[in-house]
């Protein structure tokens, strides 16, 4: 009888200790959960109070090298242009970098009383700001804006074999200018590292001081094709 009583007493004591251990573990785990939740809320509160940036936690930075070629008209004459650009891309939807273009027009005859033929040639470049709409879609839009400066020259050409192929040229006059060129492009994601597009832009050029250049003659539309290689 005493043996049975002793066994029952040991069982009760063991059960009580086991129950107390479970309660302790449960309480400890609950405190840890409460502590983790409090830390998470505190971190979220600090993040809300901090200045949000394009390069903050969770942001994506890419880049691209771009090449363009296109057609335009300068003072009523056909012209071709080619250019290149390099830019960083923040969070897939905003590219900021530098861009430049060179251009040359077909030859044309000078004013009445002059001999020979002339053409326009020059280039411009500057800051490139390019918002990108729906960049992860296979086909999307971008809105490049170039802000910068450049120069244009009126050249006397000789030995013409083709509108853009001649023996020699002499600079007759030249002028510098400021330029803003907003545009819109339709782009296709050919691969994760390659984009192709086509678009139009409009040149807005500052006034000229020289008598050989008329203000507004370099303003106009430009249409072309683009190729971009990089990490988008």
C-alpha positions as a Markdown table, in Angstrom:
| # | Residue | x | y | z |
|---|---|---|---|---|
| 1 | Unk | 0.0 | 0.0 | 0.0 |
| 2 | Unk | 2.8 | 2.3 | 0.9 |
| 3 | Unk | 4.6 | 1.5 | -2.3 |
| 4 | Unk | 1.5 | 2.4 | -4.4 |
| 5 | Unk | 1.1 | 5.7 | -2.5 |
| 6 | Unk | 4.8 | 6.5 | -3.1 |
| 7 | Unk | 4.5 | 5.8 | -6.8 |
| 8 | Unk | 1.4 | 8.0 | -7.1 |
| 9 | Unk | 3.1 | 10.8 | -5.2 |
| 10 | Unk | 6.1 | 10.7 | -7.5 |
| 11 | Unk | 3.8 | 10.8 | -10.6 |
| 12 | Unk | 1.9 | 13.8 | -9.2 |
| 13 | Unk | 5.2 | 15.7 | -8.5 |
| 14 | Unk | 6.6 | 14.9 | -12.0 |
| 15 | Unk | 3.3 | 16.0 | -13.7 |
| 16 | Unk | 3.3 | 19.3 | -11.8 |
| 17 | Unk | 6.9 | 20.0 | -12.7 |
| 18 | Unk | 6.3 | 19.1 | -16.4 |
| 19 | Unk | 3.2 | 21.4 | -16.4 |
| 20 | Unk | 5.3 | 24.3 | -14.9 |
| 21 | Unk | 8.0 | 23.8 | -17.5 |
| 22 | Unk | 5.5 | 24.0 | -20.3 |
| 23 | Unk | 4.0 | 27.2 | -18.9 |
| 24 | Unk | 7.5 | 28.7 | -18.5 |
| 25 | Unk | 8.4 | 27.8 | -22.2 |
| 26 | Unk | 5.0 | 29.2 | -23.4 |
| 27 | Unk | 5.5 | 32.4 | -21.4 |
| 28 | Unk | 9.1 | 32.8 | -22.7 |
| 29 | Unk | 8.0 | 32.2 | -26.3 |
| 30 | Unk | 5.2 | 34.7 | -26.0 |
| 31 | Unk | 7.6 | 37.3 | -24.6 |
| 32 | Unk | 9.9 | 36.7 | -27.5 |
| 33 | Unk | 7.1 | 37.1 | -30.0 |
| 34 | Unk | 6.0 | 40.3 | -28.3 |
| 35 | Unk | 9.6 | 41.6 | -28.4 |
| 36 | Unk | 10.0 | 40.7 | -32.1 |
| 37 | Unk | 6.7 | 42.4 | -32.9 |
| 38 | Unk | 7.6 | 45.5 | -31.0 |
| 39 | Unk | 11.0 | 45.7 | -32.8 |
| 40 | Unk | 9.3 | 45.4 | -36.1 |
| 41 | Unk | 6.8 | 48.2 | -35.3 |
| 42 | Unk | 9.6 | 50.3 | -34.1 |
| 43 | Unk | 11.6 | 49.7 | -37.3 |
| 44 | Unk | 8.5 | 50.5 | -39.5 |
| 45 | Unk | 8.0 | 53.7 | -37.5 |
| 46 | Unk | 11.6 | 54.8 | -38.0 |
| 47 | Unk | 11.4 | 54.0 | -41.8 |
| 48 | Unk | 8.3 | 56.2 | -42.1 |
| 49 | Unk | 10.1 | 59.0 | -40.4 |
| 50 | Unk | 13.2 | 58.8 | -42.6 |
| 51 | Unk | 13.5 | 60.5 | -46.0 |
| 52 | Unk | 12.6 | 58.2 | -48.8 |
| 53 | Unk | 15.1 | 58.0 | -51.7 |
| 54 | Unk | 15.5 | 56.4 | -55.1 |
| 55 | Unk | 18.5 | 54.3 | -53.8 |
| 56 | Unk | 17.0 | 53.3 | -50.5 |
| 57 | Unk | 16.4 | 49.7 | -49.3 |
| 58 | Unk | 14.6 | 47.6 | -51.9 |
| 59 | Unk | 15.5 | 49.9 | -54.7 |
| 60 | Unk | 17.0 | 48.8 | -58.1 |
| 61 | Unk | 19.7 | 50.6 | -60.0 |
| 62 | Unk | 20.4 | 49.7 | -63.6 |
| 63 | Unk | 22.1 | 51.3 | -66.6 |
| 64 | Unk | 22.3 | 51.4 | -70.3 |
| 65 | Unk | 24.3 | 52.5 | -73.3 |
| 66 | Unk | 22.1 | 53.8 | -76.1 |
| 67 | Unk | 22.6 | 54.5 | -79.8 |
| 68 | Unk | 20.3 | 56.4 | -82.1 |
| 69 | Unk | 20.0 | 57.3 | -85.8 |
| 70 | Unk | 17.3 | 59.4 | -87.4 |
| 71 | Unk | 16.0 | 61.8 | -90.0 |
| 72 | Unk | 15.2 | 65.5 | -89.6 |
| 73 | Unk | 14.9 | 68.7 | -91.6 |
| 74 | Unk | 17.1 | 71.8 | -91.0 |
| 75 | Unk | 15.9 | 75.1 | -92.6 |
| 76 | Unk | 13.8 | 73.0 | -95.0 |
| 77 | Unk | 16.6 | 70.7 | -96.1 |
| 78 | Unk | 16.8 | 66.9 | -95.4 |
| 79 | Unk | 19.3 | 65.9 | -92.7 |
| 80 | Unk | 20.5 | 62.8 | -91.0 |
| 81 | Unk | 21.7 | 62.4 | -87.4 |
| 82 | Unk | 23.3 | 59.9 | -85.1 |
| 83 | Unk | 23.9 | 59.9 | -81.4 |
| 84 | Unk | 24.8 | 58.0 | -78.2 |
| 85 | Unk | 23.8 | 58.1 | -74.6 |
| 86 | Unk | 24.7 | 56.6 | -71.2 |
| 87 | Unk | 22.3 | 56.6 | -68.2 |
| 88 | Unk | 21.6 | 55.1 | -64.8 |
| 89 | Unk | 18.1 | 53.7 | -64.2 |
| 90 | Unk | 16.5 | 54.1 | -60.8 |
| 91 | Unk | 13.8 | 51.6 | -59.9 |
| 92 | Unk | 13.3 | 50.6 | -63.6 |
| 93 | Unk | 11.3 | 53.8 | -64.3 |
| 94 | Unk | 13.6 | 56.8 | -64.4 |
| 95 | Unk | 16.8 | 57.1 | -66.4 |
| 96 | Unk | 19.2 | 60.0 | -65.8 |
| 97 | Unk | 22.5 | 60.5 | -67.8 |
| 98 | Unk | 24.1 | 62.2 | -70.7 |
| 99 | Unk | 23.3 | 62.2 | -74.4 |
| 100 | Unk | 24.7 | 63.7 | -77.6 |
| 101 | Unk | 23.9 | 63.9 | -81.3 |
| 102 | Unk | 25.6 | 64.9 | -84.5 |
| 103 | Unk | 23.9 | 66.0 | -87.7 |
| 104 | Unk | 24.5 | 66.9 | -91.3 |
| 105 | Unk | 22.2 | 68.2 | -94.0 |
| 106 | Unk | 22.1 | 67.7 | -97.7 |
| 107 | Unk | 23.9 | 70.3 | -99.8 |
| 108 | Unk | 21.9 | 73.3 | -101.1 |
| 109 | Unk | 22.6 | 76.3 | -103.3 |
| 110 | Unk | 23.4 | 79.6 | -101.6 |
| 111 | Unk | 21.4 | 82.8 | -102.0 |
| 112 | Unk | 21.0 | 84.6 | -105.3 |
| 113 | Unk | 24.3 | 86.0 | -106.4 |
| 114 | Unk | 26.5 | 83.4 | -104.7 |
| 115 | Unk | 28.2 | 80.3 | -106.3 |
| 116 | Unk | 28.8 | 76.9 | -104.9 |
| 117 | Unk | 26.8 | 74.7 | -102.6 |
| 118 | Unk | 26.5 | 74.7 | -98.8 |
| 119 | Unk | 25.3 | 72.4 | -96.0 |
| 120 | Unk | 24.6 | 72.5 | -92.3 |
| 121 | Unk | 26.5 | 70.4 | -89.8 |
| 122 | Unk | 27.0 | 70.3 | -86.1 |
| 123 | Unk | 26.1 | 68.6 | -82.9 |
| 124 | Unk | 24.7 | 69.1 | -79.4 |
| 125 | Unk | 24.5 | 67.2 | -76.1 |
| 126 | Unk | 23.8 | 67.5 | -72.4 |
| 127 | Unk | 21.7 | 66.2 | -69.6 |
| 128 | Unk | 19.3 | 63.4 | -70.3 |
| 129 | Unk | 16.2 | 62.8 | -68.1 |
| 130 | Unk | 14.0 | 59.9 | -69.2 |
| 131 | Unk | 10.8 | 58.8 | -67.4 |
| 132 | Unk | 9.8 | 55.2 | -68.4 |
| 133 | Unk | 6.2 | 54.1 | -68.3 |
| 134 | Unk | 5.4 | 50.4 | -67.6 |
| 135 | Unk | 9.1 | 49.4 | -68.1 |
| 136 | Unk | 8.5 | 45.7 | -67.3 |
| 137 | Unk | 5.9 | 45.3 | -70.1 |
| 138 | Unk | 7.2 | 43.8 | -73.4 |
| 139 | Unk | 6.1 | 47.1 | -75.1 |
| 140 | Unk | 6.3 | 50.3 | -73.2 |
| 141 | Unk | 6.8 | 54.1 | -73.5 |
| 142 | Unk | 9.6 | 56.4 | -72.5 |
| 143 | Unk | 9.8 | 60.2 | -72.5 |
| 144 | Unk | 13.4 | 61.3 | -73.0 |
| 145 | Unk | 14.2 | 65.0 | -72.5 |
| 146 | Unk | 17.6 | 66.4 | -73.5 |
| 147 | Unk | 18.7 | 69.7 | -72.0 |
| 148 | Unk | 22.1 | 71.1 | -73.2 |
| 149 | Unk | 24.0 | 73.1 | -75.7 |
| 150 | Unk | 25.6 | 72.7 | -79.1 |
| 151 | Unk | 26.9 | 74.3 | -82.3 |
| 152 | Unk | 25.9 | 74.5 | -85.9 |
| 153 | Unk | 28.1 | 75.5 | -88.9 |
| 154 | Unk | 27.2 | 76.5 | -92.4 |
| 155 | Unk | 29.8 | 74.9 | -94.7 |
| 156 | Unk | 30.8 | 75.5 | -98.3 |
| 157 | Unk | 31.2 | 72.0 | -99.9 |
| 158 | Unk | 33.0 | 71.0 | -103.1 |
| 159 | Unk | 33.5 | 67.8 | -105.1 |
| 160 | Unk | 30.0 | 66.4 | -104.4 |
| 161 | Unk | 29.5 | 62.8 | -105.3 |
| 162 | Unk | 26.4 | 62.2 | -103.2 |
| 163 | Unk | 24.3 | 64.4 | -100.9 |
| 164 | Unk | 26.4 | 63.2 | -98.0 |
| 165 | Unk | 29.7 | 62.4 | -99.8 |
| 166 | Unk | 32.0 | 65.2 | -101.0 |
| 167 | Unk | 35.7 | 66.0 | -101.3 |
| 168 | Unk | 36.1 | 68.9 | -99.0 |
| 169 | Unk | 34.3 | 71.6 | -97.1 |
| 170 | Unk | 35.0 | 75.0 | -95.6 |
| 171 | Unk | 33.3 | 76.6 | -92.6 |
| 172 | Unk | 31.5 | 79.7 | -93.8 |
| 173 | Unk | 29.9 | 80.6 | -90.5 |
| 174 | Unk | 29.2 | 79.0 | -87.1 |
| 175 | Unk | 27.0 | 79.6 | -84.1 |
| 176 | Unk | 26.5 | 78.2 | -80.7 |
| 177 | Unk | 23.1 | 77.6 | -79.1 |
| 178 | Unk | 21.2 | 76.2 | -76.2 |
| 179 | Unk | 18.7 | 73.4 | -76.8 |
| 180 | Unk | 15.8 | 71.5 | -75.2 |
| 181 | Unk | 14.6 | 68.4 | -77.0 |
| 182 | Unk | 11.6 | 66.5 | -75.5 |
| 183 | Unk | 10.5 | 63.3 | -77.1 |
| 184 | Unk | 8.5 | 60.1 | -76.8 |
| 185 | Unk | 9.6 | 56.6 | -77.8 |
| 186 | Unk | 7.9 | 53.2 | -78.1 |
| 187 | Unk | 10.3 | 50.5 | -76.8 |
| 188 | Unk | 10.4 | 46.7 | -77.0 |
| 189 | Unk | 12.1 | 44.5 | -74.5 |
| 190 | Unk | 13.9 | 42.2 | -77.0 |
| 191 | Unk | 15.9 | 40.6 | -74.2 |
| 192 | Unk | 16.6 | 41.3 | -70.5 |
| 193 | Unk | 19.6 | 43.3 | -71.6 |
| 194 | Unk | 18.4 | 44.6 | -75.0 |
| 195 | Unk | 15.8 | 47.2 | -76.0 |
| 196 | Unk | 14.9 | 48.5 | -79.4 |
| 197 | Unk | 12.6 | 51.5 | -80.1 |
| 198 | Unk | 11.4 | 54.2 | -82.4 |
| 199 | Unk | 10.3 | 57.7 | -81.6 |
| 200 | Unk | 10.0 | 61.3 | -82.3 |
| 201 | Unk | 11.4 | 64.4 | -80.6 |
| 202 | Unk | 11.2 | 68.2 | -81.2 |
| 203 | Unk | 14.2 | 70.5 | -81.0 |
| 204 | Unk | 13.7 | 73.9 | -79.3 |
| 205 | Unk | 16.8 | 76.0 | -80.0 |
| 206 | Unk | 17.7 | 79.4 | -78.5 |
| 207 | Unk | 17.9 | 82.5 | -80.8 |
| 208 | Unk | 20.9 | 83.1 | -83.1 |
| 209 | Unk | 22.9 | 86.3 | -83.1 |
| 210 | Unk | 24.6 | 85.8 | -86.5 |
| 211 | Unk | 23.1 | 87.3 | -89.6 |
| 212 | Unk | 23.7 | 84.0 | -91.6 |
| 213 | Unk | 21.4 | 82.1 | -89.2 |
| 214 | Unk | 17.8 | 82.8 | -88.8 |
| 215 | Unk | 16.2 | 82.1 | -85.4 |
| 216 | Unk | 13.9 | 79.1 | -85.6 |
| 217 | Unk | 15.5 | 77.5 | -88.7 |
| 218 | Unk | 17.0 | 74.7 | -86.5 |
| 219 | Unk | 13.7 | 74.1 | -84.6 |
| 220 | Unk | 11.8 | 71.0 | -85.8 |
| 221 | Unk | 10.9 | 67.4 | -85.5 |
| 222 | Unk | 13.3 | 64.5 | -85.5 |
| 223 | Unk | 12.3 | 60.9 | -86.0 |
| 224 | Unk | 14.5 | 57.9 | -85.5 |
| 225 | Unk | 15.4 | 54.4 | -84.2 |
| 226 | Unk | 17.1 | 53.5 | -81.0 |
| 227 | Unk | 19.1 | 50.6 | -79.6 |
| 228 | Unk | 19.9 | 50.2 | -75.8 |
| 229 | Unk | 22.1 | 47.7 | -74.2 |
| 230 | Unk | 22.5 | 47.4 | -70.4 |
| 231 | Unk | 21.0 | 46.2 | -67.1 |
| 232 | Unk | 17.3 | 47.3 | -67.1 |
